[in-house]
Amino acid sequence: MREVLLLCWRDTGHPQGGGSERYLERVGAELARRGVSVTLRTAAYPGAPREEFRDGLRISRGGGRFTVYPRALAAMALGRAGVGPLRGVRPDAVIDTQNGIPFFARLATPSPVAVLVHHCHREQWPVAGRLTAKVGWFIESRLSPAVHRRDQYLTVSLPSAEDLEALGVDADRVAVVRNGTDPLPASITAGSQQTRSAAPRLVVLSRLVPHKQIEDALDVVARLRGAHPGLHLDIVGGGWWEPRLRERAAELGVGSDVTFHGHVSEQRKHEILARAWVHVMPSRKEGWGITVVEAGQHGVPTVGYTSSRGLTDSIVDGATGLLVDAGGLADAVHGLLADPARRTQLGEKARIRAAEFSWAETGSGVERVLRAAVAGRRVGGLVPPAR
């Protein structure tokens, strides 16, 4: 396998980029490190060059939120004719990232296509409006499985694989390759009793969009600050929903108990995690939840919702964190804040589990799936680390 094309609606530099984009780029970087030529085609955004090279990847940009899809297909078709931004790109395999909507790369290339799905979006589509939600869910649940009925699928957790199977995708062509994680920056001291804040501190790492339900974390602060003096919430990440979250914090009277950090450097993110007591992840839906592992690197347990599906894979309930039903978030957080021995026990087990994940292993797993696709084979189930 000499060359791979990656398709994604955003890259990690995009103001709304997140874990999905990070997964794809880290995989691309690992493939490049193994000698594969890797091109990422994605959307343009203010301040971003049309083309750049980063971490071994060539990044080609064009189009916006919706036009990125047809422009990518056009670039692929023109590239085969030797013109346009993808001229000269002759991929042996293509990863088509389906963030609700795929690129339908199958229509523009004879190369094997692997459809990367972090999670299904049934719960998120309503935010887009009634008509868009209906069309989007039809594309995701009916049209895409039909068009890709013979293609390889790639996802990041066992619950996401089950969701795909419920849409009619054959289990024997849904490969699960879990997220990796970056090692801690050399200048960062991993979380311990010496780094924790004196007063109880919660942290949320997330894009600020409706389906992440950060309001639930704000409600936790409002309910628990009387029982835990000095309780503070750090919200790390940005997004278009931030003004509404600030309004909600003010309505609850916890504005001074919450810090909106926005986008921060890796260094600053880990400094905040090292101080935290509990990581709260109230998302409605997750494919895996990479921030669970990042918190675990600092011995910080995560509390999240069972209904999110993906967190049931990244959190070992009762061992590395807690999974709760709707309405149980505050009680679970209260229990951990009030019980330092249990909080430490869960955090240390989370730290041990976090050490099991690396981008090298993730890249190796995806490479095996792609090589199988190039050879005309399909892979199903959890792809174990190469030992």
Secondary structure, DSSP 8 states (H G I E B T S, - for coil): --EEEEE-S--TTSTT--HHHHHHHHHHHHHHHTT-EEEEEE---TT--SEEEETTEEEEE---TTTHHHHHHHHHHHHHTT-STTTT---SEEEEE-SSS---GGGT-SS-EEEE-S---TTTGGGG-HHHHHHHHHIIIIIHHHHTTTSEEEESSHHHHHHHHHTT--GGGEEE---------TT-----TTTS-SS-EEEEE---SGGG-HHHHHHHHHHHTTTSTT-EEEEEB--TTHHHHHHHHHHHT-GGGEEEEES--HHHHHHHHHH-SEEEE--S-BSS-HHHHHHHTTT--EEEEGGGBTHHHHS-BTTTEEEE-TT-HHHHHHHHHH-HHHHHHHHHHHHHHHTT--HHHHHHHHHHHHHHHHTT----EE-----
